[in-house]
Amino acid sequence: MAVQMELSRILIRELNDFQLIELRELAGERSFPIVIGMAEAQAIERRLKGIEIKRPLTHELMASLINEMRGTLESVTIIDLSEHTFFATLDIRKDDGELIHLDSRPSDAIALGVGLDAPIFVEDHVLDEAMSEEI
C-alpha cells in the first residue's frame, strides 16, 4: 500500500554535487531524505516558488507533453529502493481513462509533480526500508 507524502524540505548546497530533499508522511511522523542532483533541486525550487522561465526546460517540456497528449499526472509514486537508489513512476491518466505508470527518477518525478500539483506517494515497504537504512 502506498502512503501519501509531502515535500517537506529542500536543501541546496551550491558547493556540493548532490542536494537533498526530504519527504514527510502526511498522516504521520515518518520522513526520509533523497539525494538528488543540482539541476533537479533547482527545478524543484523554481517550481515551488512559481518562478517563470522564458523557454521550457525538461520538466516544463514533460508537463506540456502530458497536457498536449490529453493526459493528467495523477500522482508520483516511489515504488522501490535498491542499493541506496530510489525508483519512481509517473502515474498518468490518459484521456481514455487508462492509468499508465512511466519509469522515472524520483527527482524528475517530484520536480514535474510539484509543478502540476500532483500528490507524492511512497510504497510502504520503501518507507520502511528508507527509515531503517543510512542513505
C-alpha positions as CSV (number, residue, x, y, z in Angstrom):
1,M,0.0,0.0,0.0
2,A,1.3,3.5,-0.8
3,V,1.5,6.3,1.8
4,Q,0.9,9.9,0.8
5,M,3.9,12.1,1.5
6,E,4.7,15.8,1.1
7,L,7.9,17.5,0.1
8,S,8.9,19.0,3.4
9,R,12.3,20.4,2.8
10,I,14.8,21.0,0.0
11,L,18.5,21.6,0.9
12,I,20.6,23.2,-1.8
13,R,24.3,23.4,-1.1
14,E,25.9,25.1,-4.1
15,L,29.4,23.8,-3.3
16,N,28.3,20.2,-3.4
17,D,27.5,17.9,-6.3
18,F,24.5,16.5,-4.5
19,Q,21.5,18.1,-2.9
20,L,18.8,16.7,-0.5
21,I,15.0,16.7,-0.5
22,E,13.0,15.4,2.4
23,L,9.7,13.6,2.1
24,R,7.4,13.6,5.2
25,E,4.3,11.4,5.8
26,L,1.1,13.5,5.6
27,A,-0.7,11.5,8.2
28,G,2.2,10.5,10.4
29,E,5.7,11.3,11.6
30,R,7.9,9.3,9.3
31,S,10.3,11.1,6.9
32,F,13.4,10.4,4.9
33,P,15.9,12.2,2.6
34,I,16.6,11.6,-1.1
35,V,19.9,12.7,-2.6
36,I,19.3,14.5,-5.9
37,G,21.4,16.5,-8.4
38,M,21.7,20.2,-8.5
39,A,19.7,20.6,-11.7
40,E,16.7,18.7,-10.3
41,A,17.0,20.6,-7.0
42,Q,16.9,23.9,-8.8
43,A,14.0,22.8,-10.9
44,I,12.0,21.8,-7.8
45,E,12.9,25.0,-6.0
46,R,11.9,27.1,-9.1
47,R,8.6,25.3,-9.5
48,L,7.8,25.6,-5.8
49,K,8.5,29.4,-5.9
50,G,6.5,29.8,-9.2
51,I,9.4,31.3,-11.0
52,E,8.6,31.7,-14.7
53,I,11.3,30.9,-17.3
54,K,11.5,32.2,-20.9
55,R,11.9,28.8,-22.6
56,P,10.8,25.4,-21.3
57,L,13.3,23.2,-19.6
58,T,13.0,19.5,-19.2
59,H,10.2,19.4,-16.6
60,E,8.1,22.1,-18.3
61,L,8.5,20.2,-21.6
62,M,7.3,17.0,-19.9
63,A,4.3,18.8,-18.5
64,S,3.5,20.2,-21.9
65,L,3.8,16.7,-23.5
66,I,1.4,15.2,-20.9
67,N,-1.1,18.0,-21.4
68,E,-0.9,18.0,-25.2
69,M,-1.5,14.2,-25.2
70,R,-4.6,14.9,-23.1
71,G,-3.2,13.2,-20.1
72,T,-3.2,14.1,-16.4
73,L,-0.4,13.4,-13.9
74,E,-2.4,11.9,-11.2
75,S,0.5,11.2,-8.8
76,V,4.1,10.4,-8.4
77,T,4.9,7.1,-6.6
78,I,8.2,6.0,-5.2
79,I,8.0,2.2,-5.8
80,D,11.3,0.7,-4.8
81,L,14.6,1.2,-3.0
82,S,17.5,-0.9,-4.1
83,E,21.2,-0.5,-3.2
84,H,20.6,3.1,-2.0
85,T,18.7,4.0,-5.2
86,F,15.1,5.0,-5.2
87,F,12.8,4.2,-8.2
88,A,9.6,6.0,-9.0
89,T,6.8,6.2,-11.5
90,L,4.8,9.0,-13.1
91,D,1.2,7.9,-12.8
92,I,-0.6,9.3,-15.8
93,R,-4.3,9.1,-16.6
94,K,-4.8,9.0,-20.3
95,D,-7.9,10.6,-21.9
96,D,-9.4,7.2,-22.4
97,G,-9.3,6.6,-18.6
98,E,-6.3,4.2,-18.7
99,L,-3.8,4.7,-15.9
100,I,-0.2,4.2,-17.1
101,H,3.0,4.1,-14.9
102,L,6.1,5.5,-16.5
103,D,9.5,4.7,-15.0
104,S,11.2,7.9,-13.6
105,R,13.9,9.0,-11.3
106,P,12.2,10.3,-8.1
107,S,13.9,13.7,-8.5
108,D,12.4,14.2,-12.0
109,A,9.0,12.9,-11.0
110,I,8.9,15.2,-7.9
111,A,10.0,18.2,-10.0
112,L,7.3,17.5,-12.5
113,G,4.7,16.7,-9.8
114,V,5.4,19.9,-7.8
115,G,4.6,22.0,-10.9
116,L,1.4,20.1,-11.7
117,D,0.2,19.8,-8.0
118,A,0.3,16.0,-8.2
119,P,0.4,14.1,-4.9
120,I,3.5,12.1,-3.9
121,F,3.1,8.5,-2.7
122,V,5.7,6.1,-1.3
123,E,5.1,2.4,-1.1
124,D,5.0,1.1,2.5
125,H,8.0,-1.3,2.1
126,V,10.1,1.6,0.6
127,L,9.3,3.8,3.5
128,D,10.2,1.1,6.0
129,E,13.5,0.4,4.2
130,A,14.3,4.1,3.9
131,M,13.7,4.6,7.6
132,S,16.0,1.7,8.5
133,E,18.9,2.5,6.1
134,E,21.5,5.1,6.3
135,I,21.1,6.7,2.8
